[in-house]
Amino acid sequence: MKIAVLGGTGHIGIGLSLRLAIAGYDVIVGSRKVEKAQQKAEEYKACLEGRDAKGKITGESNEKAAKLADVSILTIPFKYAYETAESLKDCLVGKIVVSPVVPMEKRGKFLLYSPPPEGSAAEKIASILSESKVVSAFQTIPAEKFANLDASFDWDVPVCGDDEDSKKIVLEIVNKIDGLRGLDAGPLIVSRLVESVTPLLINVAIRNKEKDLSLKFV
Ligand SMILES: NC(=O)c1ccc[n+]([C@@H]2O[C@H](COP(=O)([O-])OP(=O)(O)OC[C@H]3O[C@@H](n4cnc5c(N)ncnc54)[C@H](OP(=O)(O)O)[C@@H]3O)[C@@H](O)[C@H]2O)c1
């Protein structure tokens, strides 16, 4: 299976690309600039040297990556994720699109969840990509630790979606990544609950001098 990490040149894209390749998926790193995508793909491949990665990593423009992939993960900051989804709409028809997007804003010293009128980023993306199957996941994964291949962790990943078959496929993908446990959290509307946890994790981390907090259901 080919997975595109659109905007995969950024923070969360690093860990996703590396760990999906280790899990055996062929990863296409997407970028607005094909040269940047190819350079990042080379860097990621270098990180995987000496590790048993079964999947390949290549770099393409976001458009080409979206066209080539079976599943695309939209790792774009929320301010630009919606217009990016709009611009890739035709390339993503009939395909699974994963939203890890979390809309947040600063209020004084704190981060607050700032969802769009649709209720959550995932629901807004689903309204734009009306002919794709949108599933949400990965919102509560801290990028820095996730990108460190020597780090170990035990995190839960709630997965939300309206199309049960697509959700099952995304759950399988999550569960193939070492240290992650995918959990069915319900339909896409539940994404608003999951997305809202991310600013909570960051606020608690900052106030308590913690790092890399994530989610575990116990
Ligand atoms: N960072 C985290 O810990 C974390 C954890 C969970 C979920 N998330 C979510 O994942 C998404 C990505 O987060 P991130 O921290 O990885 O973001 P990021 O590093 O700031 O940006 C990711 C990529 O987005 C692309 N990009 C930047 N501006 C753009 C624009 N105007 N139009 C289109 N593409 C643009 C860039 O790729 P190119 O320049 O190569 O095109 C960039 O490398 C966000 O929605 C965030 O809420 C982040």
Ligand as a Chemical Component Dictionary entry (heavy atoms), coordinates in Angstrom:
data_LIG
# 
_chem_comp.id                   LIG 
_chem_comp.type                 NON-POLYMER 
_chem_comp.pdbx_formal_charge   0 
_chem_comp.three_letter_code    LIG 
# 
loop_
_chem_comp_atom.comp_id 
_chem_comp_atom.atom_id 
_chem_comp_atom.alt_atom_id 
_chem_comp_atom.type_symbol 
_chem_comp_atom.charge 
_chem_comp_atom.model_Cartn_x 
_chem_comp_atom.model_Cartn_y 
_chem_comp_atom.model_Cartn_z 
_chem_comp_atom.pdbx_ordinal 
LIG N1  N1  N 0  3.705  19.007 15.361 1  
LIG C1  C1  C 0  3.020  18.130 16.079 2  
LIG O1  O1  O 0  3.470  17.675 17.178 3  
LIG C2  C2  C 0  1.678  17.611 15.612 4  
LIG C3  C3  C 0  1.127  16.503 16.256 5  
LIG C4  C4  C 0  -0.103 16.012 15.822 6  
LIG C5  C5  C 0  -0.780 16.644 14.781 7  
LIG N2  N2  N 1  -0.214 17.747 14.166 8  
LIG C6  C6  C 0  -0.961 18.373 13.084 9  
LIG O2  O2  O 0  -0.291 18.017 11.886 10 
LIG C7  C7  C 0  -0.307 19.111 10.965 11 
LIG C8  C8  C 0  1.119  19.443 10.597 12 
LIG O3  O3  O 0  1.811  19.876 11.741 13 
LIG P1  P1  P 0  3.375  20.152 11.691 14 
LIG O4  O4  O 0  3.788  20.600 13.032 15 
LIG O5  O5  O -1 4.066  18.998 11.056 16 
LIG O6  O6  O 0  3.403  21.402 10.684 17 
LIG P2  P2  P 0  4.636  22.158 10.042 18 
LIG O7  O7  O 0  5.898  21.408 10.283 19 
LIG O8  O8  O 0  4.595  23.582 10.487 20 
LIG O9  O9  O 0  4.255  22.166 8.485  21 
LIG C9  C9  C 0  4.109  20.978 7.747  22 
LIG C10 C10 C 0  4.258  21.268 6.294  23 
LIG O10 O10 O 0  3.189  22.062 5.812  24 
LIG C11 C11 C 0  3.580  22.661 4.599  25 
LIG N3  N3  N 0  3.094  24.042 4.529  26 
LIG C12 C12 C 0  3.496  25.106 5.266  27 
LIG N4  N4  N 0  2.822  26.226 4.903  28 
LIG C13 C13 C 0  1.975  25.844 3.907  29 
LIG C14 C14 C 0  1.046  26.549 3.101  30 
LIG N5  N5  N 0  0.854  27.875 3.208  31 
LIG N6  N6  N 0  0.341  25.836 2.177  32 
LIG C15 C15 C 0  0.551  24.495 2.021  33 
LIG N7  N7  N 0  1.448  23.804 2.740  34 
LIG C16 C16 C 0  2.142  24.456 3.674  35 
LIG C17 C17 C 0  5.118  22.649 4.569  36 
LIG O11 O11 O 0  5.535  21.754 3.541  37 
LIG P3  P3  P 0  6.212  22.256 2.162  38 
LIG O12 O12 O 0  6.876  23.569 2.418  39 
LIG O13 O13 O 0  7.188  21.174 1.895  40 
LIG O14 O14 O 0  5.101  22.326 1.179  41 
LIG C18 C18 C 0  5.484  22.093 5.926  42 
LIG O15 O15 O 0  6.657  21.322 5.930  43 
LIG C19 C19 C 0  -1.019 20.276 11.676 44 
LIG O16 O16 O 0  -2.326 20.370 11.216 45 
LIG C20 C20 C 0  -0.965 19.900 13.148 46 
LIG O17 O17 O 0  -2.093 20.379 13.846 47 
LIG C21 C21 C 0  1.009  18.219 14.556 48 
# 
loop_
_chem_comp_bond.comp_id 
_chem_comp_bond.atom_id_1 
_chem_comp_bond.atom_id_2 
_chem_comp_bond.value_order 
_chem_comp_bond.pdbx_ordinal 
LIG N1  C1  SING 1  
LIG C1  O1  DOUB 2  
LIG C1  C2  SING 3  
LIG C2  C3  SING 4  
LIG C2  C21 DOUB 5  
LIG C3  C4  DOUB 6  
LIG C4  C5  SING 7  
LIG C5  N2  DOUB 8  
LIG N2  C6  SING 9  
LIG N2  C21 SING 10 
LIG C6  O2  SING 11 
LIG C6  C20 SING 12 
LIG O2  C7  SING 13 
LIG C7  C8  SING 14 
LIG C7  C19 SING 15 
LIG C8  O3  SING 16 
LIG O3  P1  SING 17 
LIG P1  O4  DOUB 18 
LIG P1  O5  SING 19 
LIG P1  O6  SING 20 
LIG O6  P2  SING 21 
LIG P2  O7  DOUB 22 
LIG P2  O8  SING 23 
LIG P2  O9  SING 24 
LIG O9  C9  SING 25 
LIG C9  C10 SING 26 
LIG C10 O10 SING 27 
LIG C10 C18 SING 28 
LIG O10 C11 SING 29 
LIG C11 N3  SING 30 
LIG C11 C17 SING 31 
LIG N3  C12 SING 32 
LIG N3  C16 SING 33 
LIG C12 N4  DOUB 34 
LIG N4  C13 SING 35 
LIG C13 C14 SING 36 
LIG C13 C16 DOUB 37 
LIG C14 N5  SING 38 
LIG C14 N6  DOUB 39 
LIG N6  C15 SING 40 
LIG C15 N7  DOUB 41 
LIG N7  C16 SING 42 
LIG C17 O11 SING 43 
LIG C17 C18 SING 44 
LIG O11 P3  SING 45 
LIG P3  O12 DOUB 46 
LIG P3  O13 SING 47 
LIG P3  O14 SING 48 
LIG C18 O15 SING 49 
LIG C19 O16 SING 50 
LIG C19 C20 SING 51 
LIG C20 O17 SING 52 
# 
